Amino acid sequence: MTITVENVSKRFGNFAALDNVSVEIPSGGLVALLGPSGSGKTTLLRILAGLERPDAGVVRHEGRDLLDRPARERDVGLVFQHYALFRHLDVFENIAFALRVRKRPKAEVNARVEELLRLIQLEGLGRRMPSQLSGGQRQRVALARALAAAPQILLLDEPFGALDAQVRQELRRWLRRLHDEMHVTTVFVTHDQEEAFEVSDQVVIMDHGKIEQTGTPAEVFDHPASDFVLRFLGKVNVLHGTVADERARVGELTVAAPGLRGEERAARIYVRPHELEIERVPGPDRVAAQVVRLTPLGAALRVELDAGQTIGRVQAELDRGRADALGLRASEPVFLGFRHARVFEEERRAA
């Protein structure tokens, strides 16, 4: 049941939307295509749906060539960012549409729609019109409509992008529970890291038509394959230094750089805010810094620091217990160190 994409390329004029892309999507998995605008994720989704045809490459499902089948024969459910519900049909008929087109028996249609109304938690609302629903409810109806004919593949193109933050969070959790119940092979396009990590089993990170890294959310966050992946996945301090013989240096600080041997050359040292250490007293591998600004973030505190000309301004994040113990105040001197850092040289090879 695996979907296999092999060496797929697609150009629009001079623009390479996909450049020799290969990836496997496991049966029953929920895979997020994650990347910035223009990275190729929606083009790949449209190729899977049959809405675009690649210039080169192969796409297989269950070992059979998917590209030979027209979109209507691919057994795919598709949901877009904008709900695209039929305004003149009520909720029940919107969900029933695909079944009625297939001329399924009335009893089967009624049973399937009622089952899906329960799954999307809209029991009793089948006779409401789309205009009478909230945005989150309409998107759930769109998902139910895509699932009505029991497709083998569900494709979601930024389905929550038009909703406000709180509704998006609620629907993400709901989609994850729905997937765990139905186990439909699902491909989910998003540019939101938090959304991808919360919902998916596997993340495919794309940039400029290429796949930068594939793995579980934990794998790509903890072991980024390139500096692009590291920068894209959340906030990070980027420091400029040098690396030689598996040690990187920025100012007076040094960090391990396993695998980066040889002569000294330019390097970038990446430290996430929660990986910076702040102390009140000097010590080995610490540099003097000054607190610039403190910003409460719920259970955490963001601390902006100035660590001098070589290192510059950086941001740290501390849990409130640690922050309270330090008793930080703006303009006060502190000492800064790295709990963990990642090093990349110019060839984008990871340490």
N, C-alpha and C positions, 0 to 999 in steps of 0.2 A: 504493500500500500504506500510505500515511500514515493514522494515526488522527487525526481532527479533532474536537476538543471545542469547541463554540460556545455561549457564554452559558448554561452549565449551572448551575442552582441546585437546592439540596436542603435542606429544613428537617425537623427532628425536633421537633415541637411549636413552641416559641418559639426553638429553637436553629437558627441558620443554619449548617449544616455546609458548604455550598458557596454562594457568593454571586456569581453571574454569571461563572463561570470559563470561560476560553477558552485552549486550548493545542493545539499540534500535536506529535504524536509520530512522528518519521520512520521509514519502513520500515527494518527491520534494525537500528535503533538500540537502545541501552540507556539508558533515561531513568530517573533517580531522582526520585521525589517526596519532597522533604525538608522537614521542618518539625517543630515541637513537637507534643505531644499536643493533639488538638482542632483542628488546623489544617485538616483536611478531606482529607488525603491518602488515608486508607484508604477514606473514602466515595467519592472519585473512582475508586479502584481497583475497588470493589465495583460501581459503575455500569458500568465497562468490562466487568466479568465477567458482568453481568446479575443480580447478587444484590440490587441496589437499582435503583429507577427514579427519575430526576430529576423534580422538580416542573416544571422548564422547561429548555429548551435542546435541542441536537441533538448526537448523537455519530455520526460517520461512519467507516467503514473501507472503503478502496478506493472511496470515493465513495458507498457505500450506507449507508442508515440502519441503524446497529447496534442502536438501541433497539427496532426492530420484531421483532428476532430473540430468541427465548428463550435462556437461558444455554446450554442443551445444543447449540444450533445456531451458536454464535459462534466455534467453532474456537479456543477459549482453553484454555491450561493454567494452572492456579492452584496456588500453593504458599503455605501459611500458616506462621506462626512455629512452631507446634507441628505436628509432622510428619504426624499424622493417617494413619499407615500402618495397614493392616489387620493387626491383631495375629495373626490366625489364619492368615495367608498368609505364605509365605516371600518373600524378596527378589525372586526371579524372578517369582512370581505377582503380587506387588504392582505391579511394573513392567508386567506383561502385562495387568493388569486392563482398562484402557481398550480394548486391542486385542481381548480376548475378548468384551467387551460389544458391540463392532462386528462380531463374528463373522468376524474375519480368519482366513485359512488358517493352520494350525498351523505350517507352514514359515516363513511370514512373521512370525508371532509370535516364534518361536524366534530367527530372525535379528535381528529388531529389538531384542529384549531383550538378546541377547549383544552387539550393537553398543553399546547404552546402558550395559551393565555395563563395557565397555571405556572408554567416555567418562567415566564417573564413577569409574573406577579401582577397581572392585570385582570384577574378574574372579575367578572361582572361588568367590565368596561367594553365588551365586544361591540356594542351598538353605538358607542361614541364616535364622533367624527374626529379626524386628525387635528382639526383646529381647536378641539376641546381638550387636548392633551398638552402636558408640559413637554419641553424639549427632550428630557430624559425618557419620558414615556414613549414619545414618538420614535426615538432611536431604538428602544426595546421592541417596538412593533416592527420596525425595519429588520431587526435581527430575526424576529420570529418569522417574518415573511420569507427571508432567505433560507430559513431552516425548514420551512413547511414541507417541501418535497424530499426531505431527508437527504441532502446532498452529501457526497463523500468528502468534498472540500469546501471550506468556508473562507472567503477572502474579505478582509475588512480594510478599507482605505481610510485611515484616520477617522474612525467612526465617532469619536467623541470630541473632535476638534472644534465643533461649533458650540459646545456646551461650556457653562461656567465651571470653575475649578472644583467646587464642592460636588456638583452633579457628576463630573468626570470621575472623581474618586469613587463615588458610590457605584457608578456603572462599571468601573474597572473591577471592583470586587465582585460584582454581580456576574460579569462576563467570565471571570475565573471560575466561579462556582458552577455556572452553566456549562462551561467546557468540561469540568471534572465530571459532570453528570452525563454529558452526551458523547464526549471523546471524538468529536469531529475534527479531522485534520484542518487546522486553522492557520492562516497566514495573515499577519496583522501589521499594517504599515503605520508608523508613527515617527515623529521627530522628537518625542518627549521621552527622555531616559527613564524617568520615574515610572511612567506608564508602561514602557517596555519591560522593565524589571519586575514590576508588580504582577503583570499579567502572564508573561511568557515562560515557557520551559527553556527555550533557546533563543539567543539574540544573534541576528546577522547584521553587523555594522557595515554600512556602505558609505562611500565617498567618491565623487567624480566617476560614477559608473563602475566602480570596482568594489569588491568585498575586502574590507580591511581585516575583519576578524569574525569568527563564528564560535560560539560557546554558550555555556549557561551564564545567567546574569553574574553569578559570583566569579566565574572564570574571566570574563572580559573586564570586570571591574578590578579584580585583584591582580590580574596578569595581562595588562594591555599589550597588544602585539606591536603597536606603533605609537608615536607621540600624538598622532591625530586621534586615535582611540582614547588616549589618556586625557587629552584636552576636551574632547567631546563629552566624555562621561563625567559631567559635574565640574565644580570649581576646582581650580588647581593653581598654585603659584609656580610661575615659570621663571627659573633663574638661569643665568648664563655663566658658564665656567669652562673648565677643561677636564679632560679625562686622560689617564695614562696608567697602564699596568693595573687595571681593575680598581682604580681609585679615582673618584671625581672630586674636584675642588671648586668651591665658589667662595671667594673671599677667604676667611680664616677657617671655614668649615670644610670637612672632607666626609665623603660617604662612599660606601662600597659600590662598585660597578662591576659585578661578576660578568665575565665573558668579554669585557672591553679591554683587551690587552694592546700592547704596542706603545708607540711614541705619543707624546702629548699632542692633543688636538682639541678643537672646540667641542663643547658638549652643552646640552640643555639638561638641567636638573629640575625635576618636577616634584613638588611636595603639595599634597592635598592639605587643606586648612586643618583638618583634624589630626594630621600627622606632624604638625609643628608643636614643639614643647616650649612653654614659657616658665621661667624660673625667676626667683627673686635674687639668687646668688650666682656668681660666676662659677664656671666649671669647665672641664674638658669638652671640646666640641660645642661650645656655646659662644655666641657673639652678643655684644651689647646692642640693645634696641630701645626704642622709646614708644610708649603707647600713644597712638594718635587718636583713635576713636573706638568707642565701645557701643555695640548694637545688640540689644536683647533679641534672641530668636526662639522664644518659647523656652524649651528645656536647655537651650544652648546659648552661648554668648559669642558673638563675632568680635574679634579683636584685630583692629588694623594697627600695624606696627611699622616703624621706620628703622631699618637695620643698617643704615649708612649707605654710602655711595655705591659700594660694590654689590651689595645684596638688594638694596632699595626697599620699597614698600611691599609688605606681604600681609596676608590675612590668615589668622588662626581662628579655629573654633574650639571652644572649651565647653564641657558640660558645666551646668550652673554650680554644682558642688565644688568642682575644681576652681572655677572662677571666684566663688565666694571665699575659698581658702586663700587664694592669692590676694584678694582685696584690691583688684586692679583699679587704677584711676587714670584718666587721660593726662598725658604729659609726663607720666612717671617713667623712670628707667627700669628696664627688666633685662633678662638674658634669654636668648633664643637658641633653640637647637632643633635638630630633625629627629623625629621618632622613626621615620621611614622616608626614603626618597627613591625615585626612579630616574635612571640616567639614559639619555639617548644621544648618540653622536649624530652628525649631519646626515649620514646614510640611513637614518631612521631605524637602526638596529637596536633592539631593546636590551636593557641590562636586567 
